Amino acid sequence: MPSIEITNFIMKSRDMFFEEIIKDIEESIFSDYTGDSANLATGDFSDMI
């Protein structure tokens, strides 16, 4: 069933620690390396979990 969700998320640069940025996130998957490059036209990327 279709749902509304964030598809592209851009964070502005600030002086914050990573833990402070993610402290209020209840459910997520964080990937700091995809091993591949994103599609520059769409911003899509894939990652193996």
Helices and strands as residue ranges (DSSP letters): H 18-22
